Amino acid sequence: MKPIDLFVIQKVIEKREARDMTQEALSIALNYSMSYINKFEKGKKKFNISHLNEIAKILKCSPKDFLPEDPL
């Protein structure tokens, strides 16, 4: 994993937890298995822009909220 990937993962986790949403609740909302979400959050899979867009809809934020302001 590259620093940008780790940054995105951490931001998704922070946004999810700020909404008091569990991995299970997010997986249900996205229609993914919980193990799939777990793999993303553990860095075994990478988020793509489509994933981030769908997650942003659910967490009521912008996809850009998952990205750093400056390049890493």
N, C-alpha and C positions, 0 to 999 in steps of 0.2 A: 504494500500500500504506500502511496505517495502522501506527502503532507496535506495536499488538497483533499484527498480522499478521507483522511482521518479528521480533518476539519469539518467536512460535510457531515460525516457520521456523528460527530460530537454535537453539531448544531441540530441535527434531526432529533437526537436523543433529548437535548435540552428543550427544544420546542414541544416535543411530545410530553415530557415530564411536566413542563410548565402548564400544560392543559390537563394534568392529572390523567393522562391516557396511558394505559398499559400497552405493551407490545401486542397483546391479544386483541385489544380494542382496535388498535391501528390495523392489525392484520384483517380483522373482520371488515372494517371500513374500506380497505383497499381490495378486499376479496382475494387475499393472499393467505397462505398458511402461516401460522405463527412461527414455524421454524424458518421460513423464508425471511421474515422480518428479523428474526434473531441472527441469521447469517449476515444480513446487512449490517446490523448494529455491532457485530463482533468483527467486522472487517473481512469476512469470508466472501462477500459479494460486494460489488460496487453499485452505488446508485447511479442511474442515468438521469438525464433531464426530464424524461417522462415520469419517472418515479418521483422526482422532486416536485414536479408540477402537481401530481395527484396528492402527494403528502401535504403540500402547501394548501390545497383546497380543503382538505380535512382539518388541518391545524389552523386554518383561517389566517394565513400569512402569505407573504410573497415567496416565490421560489428563490429570489435573490437573497432572502434572509438566511439561506443555508450556505451562502458563499462568502468568502472573505472580501473585505473592502479592497485590499491590496493583494497582488499576486504573492504566492508563497514560494 
